[in-house]
């Protein structure tokens, strides 16, 4: 296979960057979720002020 | 009085759900197939020169197309979603859409950075250079990336929720205008780029190569959807914590104190 170094670099950077980003989002989410009551975590049915600036 | 049940935390679910777990599993299998198609099924780009009879083409470096183009599609899609969310923010002052716009812009920023990096890595063996300042597509993509960083910075500026949402919505709409410029740049300034016209629109490839490229784009859209769901839910949780965190902590402590008192009384 030709250009092996470029292939590893090109594919590798995408896998590593996306993997790290996904892990960081999920870890942050678990941390924040531990502090939010279940009824407030319902993103599709939440009734708390869907209008910006209003409570 | 709020019962202990009502103060149950969301940590059991995080941002995952049955849907995201199933989608994640399907996508993992899809990634394995993607690698198989890109590195085993498809042939390298080798053609025979009509006059000299020598082998020409991109050889195995061509396989970078299956990662570079999907990343470009993710960036474009993410910024289109950001622009739609931004318009909804301006029209309906919707919190939900503001969070969608912000989540999508963050993924778009990552994808546009990867577009520049993978394009640069692909450019070295094909064009003999990692970077060309005179190339309009590279420059407009760089502007798109910088603009996405600007959008994310504007979201963090001081101000009321409404001011922040309105300011960032305006930048969010500019992002999609810039996509049009990036996409058309190779036609509008054809003499100032070494990029070719759209590989797909020009039907420059066919057979297993075209199928693998199409599959890569569909898979990337699936990955974007999965990532978007998680990132949006995280934004939602952060907003809920910022707004109600102190109230919820007090409620929780009161509930704890009440249950301790009850235990002592009985």
Interface residues (C-beta under 8 A of the other chain):
Chain A: X1 X2 X3 X4 X6 X7 X9 X10 X11 X13 X14 X17 X18 X21 X22 X25 X26 X28 X29 X30 X32 X33 X34 X35 X36 X37 X38 X39 X40 X41 X43 X46 X48 X49 X50 X51 X52 X53 X55
Chain B: X6 X7 X8 X9 X10 X11 X13 X14 X15 X16 X44 X59 X60 X61 X63 X64 X67 X68 X71 X89 X92 X93 X94 X95 X96 X98 X110 X113 X114 X117 X118 X121 X122 X124 X125 X160 X161 X162 X165 X223 X227 X230 X231 X232 X233 X234 X236 X237 X238 X240 X241 X243 X244 X245 X248 X249 X252
